[in-house]
Amino acid sequence: MTAPSSARTARTALTIRGAKNTGRVRRRWAGLRRIERACLLIGALLIASGVFHFGVFLVRGGPWEGPVSWRKPTTFGLSFGLTLITIMWVASYLTLRPRVRAWLLGVFAADCVLEVAGITVQAWRHVPSHFNTETPLSTVIAMSLAVGGAVLIAVLGTLAVVAFRGRTSGPADLRLALRAGFGLLMVGLATGAAMIAKGEVLIRSGHRQEAYDTAGSLKWVHGITLHAVLVLPALAVLLGALGWAPRRRSRAVAATVALYVAATIAVLVISLIR
């Protein structure tokens, strides 16, 4: 076989492989529910927003920390986008009526957009997003963020109850990962609520600057626990794809859950004593 014919054969093989991969992606996309497609697209846009605002930070500079910085639209865009896609994915393993699933995911997606939009608007206005009631617009945004937080807790709490009750599909290791992931997610939501409550108390007692400086003391615990609902189920699915035996998968997932809980406790202790 000549060199040109070998090159043509290689190109043909790559073309066939690419066509197969494209067809596989199209079949998976077609197999998704309408609300799941919407969540994927919205999540991707939120992540793109986070990446864009990190680029703004690199170009325009400014502080990374503090109540007024490009860190907030960056991290909120990335985190909410990833969380929305994650919740869409893990909810596919929960036993829910189609209409209930659509409503929960739809409300959650809209709330993610509301939260990121509020943070982003305030970043471009160069004013704090949380605990800011100094103007009518800032008050509306701060209140909408608080209400949005309550909606997040209600939706995610509902999904967590379904997972805790065992109304899930999949092997035992995946069920364990889902329960542990949602349990840690509830811890993340609780720490978020605690930070907001602490800030509100400081604001109402006349210590606005202290609220901005100290209310976010649990943000590392908040961030770590929020994404356990992605890390743990993803590990279970990965081990299954690698062909691990069920008992071995269960031991590995249980060990990872224990390590995740230990890391969460360690970060919590460090955050409290700092």
SULMOMO-V466794 format. One record per pair of residues at least 12 apart in sequence whose C-alpha atoms are under 8 Angstrom apart, sorted by the first residue. I is the first residue (numbers start at 1). GAP is how many residues later the second one is. Records with the same first field share a line. If there is no record, write none. Layout:
I->GAP  GAP
This chain:
35->67  70  71
36->52  69
39->45  46  49  66  67  70
40->44  45  48
42->39  67  71
43->37  38  39  40  41  42
44->37  38
45->36
46->31  32  34  35  67  70
47->30  31  32  33  34  35
48->29  30
49->24  25  28  29
50->23  24  25  26  27  28
51->23  26  27
52->22
53->17  18  20  21
54->16  17  20
56->14
57->13  14
66->146  147
67->60  61  62  63  145  146
68->55  58  59  60  61
69->54  57
70->53
72->47  48  51
73->43  46  47  50
76->40  43
77->39
80->32  36
81->31
83->143  144  147
84->24  25  28
86->143  144
87->18  142
88->17
90->88  139  140  143
91->68
93->75  76  77
94->65  68  69  73  74  75
95->67  72  73  74
104->51
107->48
108->43  44  47
111->37  40  41
114->30  31  34
115->29  30  33
118->23  24  26  27
122->16
129->12  13
130->12  15
131->68  69  72  80  81
149->44
153->36
156->30
157->29
160->19  22  23  26
163->12  15  16  19
164->15
171->75
172->74  78
173->63  73  76  77  80  81
174->59  62  63
176->77  78
177->52  55  56  59  76  80
178->51  54  55
180->48  49  52  77
181->46  47  48  49  50  51  52
182->46  47
184->41  42  44  45  77
185->40  41  42  43  44
186->40
187->35  38  39
188->33  34  35  36  37  38
189->33  37
191->27  28  30  31
192->26  27  30
195->20  21  22  23
196->19
198->13  17
199->12  13  15  16
217->54  55
218->50  53  54
220->47  51
221->43  46  47  50
224->40
225->39
228->32
232->21  24  25
235->18
236->13  17
